[in-house]
Amino acid sequence: MTTAPARAGDRRISPVFLGIVAVAAVTGWATWTGFAEQPGLAVFLFVTAAWVVSLCLHEYAHARTALHSGDISVGAKGYLTLNPLKYTHALLSVVLPVVFVIMGGIGLPGGAVFIERGRIRGRWRHSLISAAGPLTNVLFAVVCTAPFWLDALDGVPRDVRFALAFLALLQVTAAILNFLPVPGLDGYGVIEPWLSHGVRRQVEPFAPFGLLFVFALLWLPAVNGVFFDAVDAILCGLGIDDYDSYCGYELYRFWQTNEICAVSS
């Protein structure tokens, strides 16, 4: 069966995505200017909206790379519109990642776009399609941390600094988790084309449970400690210290109070 090439309307940016960007922009402005009476609420909305934007860009990167690799069906599926409601599973793509951010400050890899792999030729292309998503998280982290590693924080309000630090933490955790070579995650998708057919057949039944397995491991204190030590080391290399990311998370959870972060730095 053939699928018509993507039309212009299939690539038009969705009003849903533009609405999310608008929420991030308005709440980011409110955080910067101190306009909001409840700064924690503004930070919560800003970080949540920016996080959903990054999820949309993550999936768009997969779809766009697939389009240029030979899968012209992604346009008709709505993947090029950046609309999160077009993903294969909205609950896994958007809702659960946001819930995990609220509960544990972890950037949960989102759901997936369905790529018709049979249309794509070449192992390198398959690997690049899988890598495109988490590479977007890496780029997002670099942008969020730019004021820190460029030493350009003069004049940046404290709450904005905290919000950017926490948002960067989410991007780094998402990139690390996505790049793990575990079935069901993008890291496995990068190496899968290079595995033998027999190995792929044996691993395939475990793909739906890969993410659950990773998060079960993260509940173990030893594994959790090693994971966040790695995250903190990366953030430190990008100019963000533990205090900024910690206070960003505490400010994000505005319904709780934290006297340490309430003190101006």
Secondary structure, DSSP 8 states (H G I E B T S, - for coil): -------GGGGS--HHHHHHHHHHHHHHHHHHHT-SSSHHHHHHHHHHHHHHHHHHHHHHHHHHHHHHHT-GGGTTTTGGGT-GGGSS-HIIIIIHHHHHHHHH------------GGG---HHHHHHHHHHHHHHHHHHHHHHHHHHHTT--TT--HHHHHHHHHHHHHHHHHHHHHTS--TTSHHHHHHGGGS-HHHHHHHGGGGGGHHHHHHHHHTSHHHHHHHHHHHHHHHHHTT--HHHHHHHHHHHSTTS--HHHHS--
